Amino acid sequence: MTRFPKTMALTIRYECDGVDWYEVAAILRSVGMGVYAPEQYQKAFMGSYATVFVYHDGKLIGFGRAIADGVCQAAFYDCAVAIDHQGQGIGRTIVAHLLEQVAGCNVILFATPDKEGFYERLEFSRMKTGMALFKNSEVMRERGFIE
């Protein structure tokens, strides 16, 4: 169940039109996930199968995206909520809206090392066979994403 404060006016959008990509990059940086330029996030989101953007009183406060084949497999990326809006059910709402858009698909994701518990509470399970090939594996190792 989503638990927003009664005074919080939220808008959920699925389109990339009008998104402030500098704000996307800033939110991702603030939560320890941002490594790309705003233009790269724009290209990534626009090339995704599904996107969700959450606004509070017209200001972007959270988002996520899925790449998928629409039938069997999907992967969630760049799911983030601005720090001052965390703990209010917004992340859960983002994931729920992405899951609706990829209904019937297996879903994988990788979480920031301290956020696995959030996804476990949403019934995601840890994988035993996940593998990764990152462009900058040393940085990802230092950040705790890979062994």
C-alpha positions as CSV (number, residue, x, y, z in Angstrom):
1,M,0.0,0.0,0.0
2,T,1.4,3.4,-0.9
3,R,1.6,5.8,2.0
4,F,2.0,9.4,0.9
5,P,1.4,12.3,3.3
6,K,-2.2,13.6,2.8
7,T,-0.8,17.0,1.7
8,M,1.5,15.5,-0.9
9,A,0.2,16.1,-4.5
10,L,1.9,13.5,-6.7
11,T,1.7,13.2,-10.4
12,I,2.9,10.0,-12.1
13,R,4.0,10.2,-15.8
14,Y,5.2,7.6,-18.2
15,E,6.5,9.8,-21.0
16,C,10.0,11.3,-21.3
17,D,8.7,14.6,-22.8
18,G,9.6,17.6,-20.7
19,V,11.8,15.7,-18.2
20,D,14.6,17.8,-16.8
21,W,17.6,15.4,-17.5
22,Y,19.9,17.5,-15.3
23,E,17.6,16.9,-12.4
24,V,17.6,13.1,-13.2
25,A,21.4,13.2,-13.1
26,A,21.4,15.2,-9.9
27,I,19.1,12.9,-8.1
28,L,21.0,9.8,-9.2
29,R,24.3,11.5,-8.1
30,S,22.7,12.4,-4.7
31,V,21.8,8.7,-4.0
32,G,25.2,7.4,-5.1
33,M,24.1,6.1,-8.5
34,G,24.9,8.9,-11.0
35,V,27.8,8.4,-13.2
36,Y,26.6,9.7,-16.6
37,A,25.9,13.0,-18.2
38,P,22.3,14.2,-18.4
39,E,22.2,13.6,-22.2
40,Q,23.2,10.0,-21.6
41,Y,20.3,9.5,-19.2
42,Q,18.0,11.1,-21.7
43,K,19.1,8.6,-24.4
44,A,18.8,5.7,-21.9
45,F,15.3,6.5,-20.7
46,M,14.1,7.3,-24.2
47,G,15.4,3.9,-25.4
48,S,13.7,2.0,-22.6
49,Y,10.7,-0.2,-22.8
50,A,9.0,1.5,-19.9
51,T,9.6,4.6,-17.8
52,V,8.0,6.1,-14.7
53,F,8.5,9.7,-13.4
54,V,7.0,10.9,-10.1
55,Y,6.5,14.6,-9.5
56,H,5.6,16.4,-6.3
57,D,3.9,19.8,-6.9
58,G,5.5,19.8,-10.4
59,K,9.1,18.9,-9.2
60,L,10.7,15.6,-10.2
61,I,11.3,13.5,-7.1
62,G,11.7,10.0,-8.4
63,F,11.8,7.7,-11.5
64,G,12.8,4.4,-12.9
65,R,13.0,2.6,-16.2
66,A,12.8,-0.9,-17.6
67,I,14.4,-2.5,-20.6
68,A,12.4,-5.5,-21.8
69,D,11.3,-7.7,-24.6
70,G,7.7,-7.3,-23.4
71,V,7.1,-11.1,-23.3
72,C,9.6,-12.9,-21.1
73,Q,12.4,-10.8,-19.7
74,A,12.8,-7.3,-18.2
75,A,15.5,-5.5,-16.2
76,F,15.0,-2.4,-14.0
77,Y,17.5,0.4,-14.0
78,D,17.9,3.9,-12.6
79,C,15.2,3.5,-10.0
80,A,15.7,6.4,-7.5
81,V,13.9,8.7,-5.2
82,A,15.2,12.1,-4.1
83,I,16.7,11.8,-0.6
84,D,14.2,14.2,1.0
85,H,11.3,12.1,-0.3
86,Q,12.6,8.7,0.6
87,G,10.6,6.5,3.1
88,Q,7.2,7.7,1.9
89,G,6.3,4.9,-0.4
90,I,7.5,6.6,-3.6
91,G,10.1,3.9,-4.5
92,R,7.5,1.2,-4.0
93,T,5.1,3.1,-6.3
94,I,7.8,3.4,-9.0
95,V,8.5,-0.3,-8.9
96,A,4.8,-1.2,-8.9
97,H,4.2,1.0,-12.0
98,L,7.2,-0.6,-13.8
99,L,5.9,-4.1,-12.9
100,E,2.5,-3.3,-14.4
101,Q,4.2,-2.3,-17.6
102,V,6.2,-5.5,-17.9
103,A,3.5,-7.8,-16.5
104,G,4.3,-11.5,-17.2
105,C,8.0,-10.9,-17.5
106,N,10.8,-12.2,-15.3
107,V,12.5,-9.1,-13.8
108,I,16.1,-8.6,-12.7
109,L,17.8,-5.6,-11.3
110,F,20.9,-4.6,-9.5
111,A,20.5,-2.4,-6.4
112,T,22.9,0.0,-4.7
113,P,24.7,-2.2,-2.1
114,D,22.7,-0.7,0.8
115,K,19.3,-1.0,-0.8
116,E,18.9,-4.7,-1.4
117,G,16.6,-4.9,1.6
118,F,14.1,-2.5,0.0
119,Y,13.8,-4.8,-3.0
120,E,13.5,-7.9,-0.8
121,R,10.5,-6.3,0.9
122,L,9.0,-6.0,-2.5
123,E,9.5,-9.8,-3.0
124,F,12.6,-9.7,-5.1
125,S,15.1,-12.4,-4.4
126,R,18.9,-12.4,-4.4
127,M,20.4,-14.1,-7.4
128,K,23.1,-16.8,-7.1
129,T,24.2,-16.7,-10.7
130,G,24.2,-13.1,-11.6
131,M,27.3,-11.9,-13.6
132,A,28.4,-8.5,-14.8
133,L,30.8,-7.0,-17.2
134,F,31.1,-3.3,-16.4
135,K,33.1,-0.7,-18.4
136,N,34.8,0.4,-15.3
137,S,34.9,-2.7,-13.2
138,E,37.4,-1.3,-10.6
139,V,35.0,1.5,-9.7
140,M,32.1,-0.9,-9.4
141,R,34.1,-3.2,-7.3
142,E,35.1,-0.3,-4.9
143,R,31.4,0.7,-4.7
144,G,30.4,-2.9,-3.7
145,F,28.5,-3.9,-6.8
146,I,30.8,-6.8,-7.7
147,E,33.3,-9.1,-5.9
